[in-house]
Amino acid sequence: MAEERHLNIDGRQPDKKQAVVAGGAKKGRKMPLIAAALIAAAFAGAVIFSGGKGGFTVVEAADGVVKIPVSTVGDGHAKYFSYGRTGINFFVLRSSDGAVRVA
């Protein structure tokens, strides 16, 4: 008994056509991922290099000294400051050993 074969209108066997269609779908998956990565990188660059003071508390010096009350940094989380209009940014925190750290 001869093996029965089915062909589609275009002459291809059904399983081969499915493989061709599925293979084309895989190619299109990379483009949205690449676009999303580029958008994320552009957003991160804009945030990092914007030069804005978002999240920074502006402090001024009195007699050449910047004073920040220890009570404002006692919760273990870093607090971010900007020194006047100089563009100098720094953070202060109280570490778990009780020392106040500035960088």
C-alpha atoms as a printed R data frame, in Angstrom:
    type eleno elety resid chain resno      x      y      z
1   ATOM     1    CA   MET     A     1  0.000  0.000  0.000
2   ATOM     2    CA   ALA     A     2  1.423  3.362 -1.019
3   ATOM     3    CA   GLU     A     3  1.970  6.095  1.525
4   ATOM     4    CA   GLU     A     4 -0.585  8.866  1.177
5   ATOM     5    CA   ARG     A     5  0.867 12.400  1.085
6   ATOM     6    CA   HIS     A     6 -1.056 15.623  1.418
7   ATOM     7    CA   LEU     A     7  0.061 18.797 -0.260
8   ATOM     8    CA   ASN     A     8 -1.244 22.314  0.155
9   ATOM     9    CA   ILE     A     9 -2.147 24.572 -2.733
10  ATOM    10    CA   ASP     A    10  1.403 25.938 -2.914
11  ATOM    11    CA   GLY     A    11  2.810 22.394 -3.185
12  ATOM    12    CA   ARG     A    12  4.314 22.257  0.296
13  ATOM    13    CA   GLN     A    13  3.597 19.636  2.855
14  ATOM    14    CA   PRO     A    14  1.580 20.988  5.826
15  ATOM    15    CA   ASP     A    15  4.261 20.298  8.471
16  ATOM    16    CA   LYS     A    16  6.942 22.100  6.448
17  ATOM    17    CA   LYS     A    17  4.680 25.122  5.968
18  ATOM    18    CA   GLN     A    18  4.106 25.322  9.729
19  ATOM    19    CA   ALA     A    19  7.864 25.240 10.305
20  ATOM    20    CA   VAL     A    20  8.372 28.095  7.836
21  ATOM    21    CA   VAL     A    21  5.628 30.196  9.452
22  ATOM    22    CA   ALA     A    22  6.882 29.483 12.985
23  ATOM    23    CA   GLY     A    23 10.452 30.306 11.961
24  ATOM    24    CA   GLY     A    24  9.332 33.694 10.670
25  ATOM    25    CA   ALA     A    25  7.624 34.442 13.983
26  ATOM    26    CA   LYS     A    26 10.850 33.843 15.906
27  ATOM    27    CA   LYS     A    27 12.713 36.408 13.835
28  ATOM    28    CA   GLY     A    28 10.324 39.195 14.827
29  ATOM    29    CA   ARG     A    29 10.770 38.658 18.574
30  ATOM    30    CA   LYS     A    30 14.203 40.273 18.737
31  ATOM    31    CA   MET     A    31 13.196 43.692 17.415
32  ATOM    32    CA   PRO     A    32 10.809 44.643 20.288
33  ATOM    33    CA   LEU     A    33 13.406 43.518 22.832
34  ATOM    34    CA   ILE     A    34 16.119 45.582 21.187
35  ATOM    35    CA   ALA     A    35 13.813 48.606 21.014
36  ATOM    36    CA   ALA     A    36 12.884 48.230 24.704
37  ATOM    37    CA   ALA     A    37 16.553 47.982 25.677
38  ATOM    38    CA   LEU     A    38 17.414 51.132 23.710
39  ATOM    39    CA   ILE     A    39 14.542 53.062 25.285
40  ATOM    40    CA   ALA     A    40 15.599 51.935 28.786
41  ATOM    41    CA   ALA     A    41 19.213 52.939 28.111
42  ATOM    42    CA   ALA     A    42 18.151 56.358 26.821
43  ATOM    43    CA   PHE     A    43 15.961 56.939 29.880
44  ATOM    44    CA   ALA     A    44 18.747 55.894 32.261
45  ATOM    45    CA   GLY     A    45 21.212 58.181 30.498
46  ATOM    46    CA   ALA     A    46 18.808 61.107 30.676
47  ATOM    47    CA   VAL     A    47 18.304 60.594 34.398
48  ATOM    48    CA   ILE     A    48 22.009 60.187 35.155
49  ATOM    49    CA   PHE     A    49 23.303 63.021 32.989
50  ATOM    50    CA   SER     A    50 20.429 65.494 33.313
51  ATOM    51    CA   GLY     A    51 22.254 67.578 35.905
52  ATOM    52    CA   GLY     A    52 18.991 68.123 37.764
53  ATOM    53    CA   LYS     A    53 18.759 68.312 41.521
54  ATOM    54    CA   GLY     A    54 15.816 65.929 41.844
55  ATOM    55    CA   GLY     A    55 15.999 64.251 45.235
56  ATOM    56    CA   PHE     A    56 18.827 66.480 46.484
57  ATOM    57    CA   THR     A    57 18.353 68.918 49.336
58  ATOM    58    CA   VAL     A    58 20.267 72.137 48.655
59  ATOM    59    CA   VAL     A    59 22.455 73.214 51.592
60  ATOM    60    CA   GLU     A    60 24.520 76.369 52.099
61  ATOM    61    CA   ALA     A    61 27.638 77.001 54.153
62  ATOM    62    CA   ALA     A    62 27.667 79.287 57.194
63  ATOM    63    CA   ASP     A    63 31.147 80.628 57.945
64  ATOM    64    CA   GLY     A    64 32.575 78.092 55.500
65  ATOM    65    CA   VAL     A    65 30.937 75.087 57.200
66  ATOM    66    CA   VAL     A    66 27.978 73.008 56.024
67  ATOM    67    CA   LYS     A    67 26.020 71.718 59.014
68  ATOM    68    CA   ILE     A    68 23.477 68.928 58.777
69  ATOM    69    CA   PRO     A    69 21.670 67.792 61.938
70  ATOM    70    CA   VAL     A    70 22.470 64.171 62.791
71  ATOM    71    CA   SER     A    71 18.775 63.578 63.463
72  ATOM    72    CA   THR     A    72 18.073 63.949 59.725
73  ATOM    73    CA   VAL     A    73 20.377 61.043 58.829
74  ATOM    74    CA   GLY     A    74 19.707 58.697 61.732
75  ATOM    75    CA   ASP     A    75 17.319 56.292 59.986
76  ATOM    76    CA   GLY     A    76 20.041 54.284 58.199
77  ATOM    77    CA   HIS     A    77 19.032 55.530 54.740
78  ATOM    78    CA   ALA     A    78 21.228 57.819 52.675
79  ATOM    79    CA   LYS     A    79 20.156 61.450 52.401
80  ATOM    80    CA   TYR     A    80 21.299 63.337 49.324
81  ATOM    81    CA   PHE     A    81 22.469 66.946 49.367
82  ATOM    82    CA   SER     A    82 23.742 69.512 46.900
83  ATOM    83    CA   TYR     A    83 26.102 72.283 48.022
84  ATOM    84    CA   GLY     A    84 24.610 75.566 46.822
85  ATOM    85    CA   ARG     A    85 24.934 76.172 43.111
86  ATOM    86    CA   THR     A    86 28.373 74.609 42.822
87  ATOM    87    CA   GLY     A    87 27.143 71.307 41.418
88  ATOM    88    CA   ILE     A    88 28.814 69.407 44.262
89  ATOM    89    CA   ASN     A    89 26.521 66.583 45.313
90  ATOM    90    CA   PHE     A    90 27.066 64.317 48.294
91  ATOM    91    CA   PHE     A    91 25.222 61.956 50.582
92  ATOM    92    CA   VAL     A    92 25.208 61.397 54.323
93  ATOM    93    CA   LEU     A    93 24.077 58.379 56.316
94  ATOM    94    CA   ARG     A    94 24.464 56.853 59.729
95  ATOM    95    CA   SER     A    95 25.774 53.320 59.362
96  ATOM    96    CA   SER     A    96 24.821 50.350 61.531
97  ATOM    97    CA   ASP     A    97 27.866 50.888 63.752
98  ATOM    98    CA   GLY     A    98 26.608 54.428 64.581
99  ATOM    99    CA   ALA     A    99 29.220 56.315 62.561
100 ATOM   100    CA   VAL     A   100 28.075 59.127 60.266
101 ATOM   101    CA   ARG     A   101 29.411 58.608 56.745
102 ATOM   102    CA   VAL     A   102 29.749 61.299 54.079
103 ATOM   103    CA   ALA     A   103 30.684 60.796 50.456
